[in-house]
Amino acid sequence: MTIRKIKIVDNDEIRNKIDRIYEEQNKITLAKWSLEIAKHIIEISNLDVNKFPEINEGFKINELSQISEVRMYDVRQAGFKIHKIAREQTDELMKTIFRVIGQAIGSGHMKEHSMVTSDYAIKVINLLYGNDLEKVTEERNWQLNKLKELI
């Protein structure tokens, strides 16, 4: 089982189900899942990706990594660009949204970034909805169903 790297209000039962499935998956499936989570969080938060071309560039690099068309160095650099934007944010919600995106891009490098993407998405939900466990459960169920869909 993976260890949470951030403090969040969570539905541990569903996270554990996700974690068990995650453990059995390959990096490509988890990279796809991570990008789906990031896109979902972008949609929920109404982030204007057109203001940040690094996001679509990073998504494209992750997708290319899934078919071995880029170097891992390129995937890492794309993720670092997003994490730099995250560090520049003064708003905790915006910072966390960019962490979701950066971890998702990084999942093309290491599958471990996938569960971190998933957890940061829950932190976004915590921030958007005041730690509402019902909203957290809804997001975890979405993540679980999306992962099952990609298998």
N, C-alpha and C positions, 0 to 999 in steps of 0.2 A: 504494500500500500504506500502511496506517495504521502509525503508530509506537506501540509499547507505551509507556504512561505509567507503568507500575509494573514492578518487578523480580519476575519469576516464573520458575519452572522450567516449561517448556512444550514442546509438540510443535509445532515451527515449521512442519512440513510441513502439518499439518491446519489450523493457524491461518492459513496462507497461502491454503489452499483456501477457508476461511470468508471471509477478507478479500476475495478476488476476487469471490465471490458477493455479499458485503455491498456492494461498490462499485456493483453494478448494481441494487440494490434501492431502493425508495422508503421514505420515512420511516414509513409506516403498517405495512408488512410488518416493518420492523426494530423498531418499537415493540412489535408483537405478539411478536416473537422475544425481545426483551429481557425482557418480562414473563414469558414462558415460562421463561427462564433463571433469573430471580429466584425464581419459584415452585419451580423444581427445586432451587435452592440452599436455599430455606427448608425444603423436604421433607428433603433430605439432612442438613441441620444440626439438624433438629427444633426450629427456632425457633417459639415459641408466638406467633403473630401476634395472638392475642387480647389480649396484653399491650401491643400497640402498634397502636392504631386508625389511626394515621397511615399504616400500610402499606396497608391495604385502601382507605383514602381516596385515597392516592396512585395505587394501581392503577386505581381507578375514574376518577380525573381523567385518567390516561393514556389509558384506553379512550375517554373522552369526547373527548379531543383527536384521536383517530383519526377521529372523525366530525364534527370541527369544532364541538363543542358547548361548549367552554370556551376561555378565552383562554390564550395562551401564558404570560402572567403567572401564571395559576393552576397550570399545569404546573410552572413553575419554582419557585413557592412550595412546592408539594407535595414536590418533590425536595429543596429546602432543609431542610424539616422532617426528612426522613430523614437528611440529612447532619449535621444538628445532633445527632440521636440517635447517629449514628456517632461524632462527636467526643466525646460523653459516655461512651463505652464505654472501659473500662480493659483489657479483653481484646482482643487483636489479632484473634482469630477473629470475635468479635462485631462489632467495628469493621468488618471486611472484609465480613461478611454484609450489614451495613447499607449499605456502599458499593455492593455489587451492586444492592441494592434502590433506592437513591437514583439510581444511574446508569440503571437500567431505567425508573424513573418519568421521568427527564429525557429519555429517548429520544423521548418525545412532543413535546419541544421541538426537539431537534436529533438527527438520525440518528447523529451522531458518538458519542453516548453509548452506542450499541449495542455497538460494539467494546470500549469501556471496560467495559461490563457484562460482556461475555464474558471479558475478561482478569481482572477482579476475581473472577469465578466460579472461574477457574483458581487464583487466589491462595487462595481458600477451600479448594479441593481440596489445594493445597500444604500448607496449615496443618492440615487434617484428617488427611492421610495422609503427612506427613513428606516432601514433595517426591517422592512415588512417581510416576515417569514413566508407569507402566502406568495408574494411576488418572487422571492428567492426560490421557492418550490416550483413555481411556474417556469422560471428560467432553467433550473436544474432539469426539469422534465423535458424542456425544449432541447437542452444539450444532450441528454440521454437519447431521446428519439432521433436527433440528427446523427449522432454517432452510430446508432443501430442502422439507420438508413444508408450510411456510407459503407457498411461492412458487406 
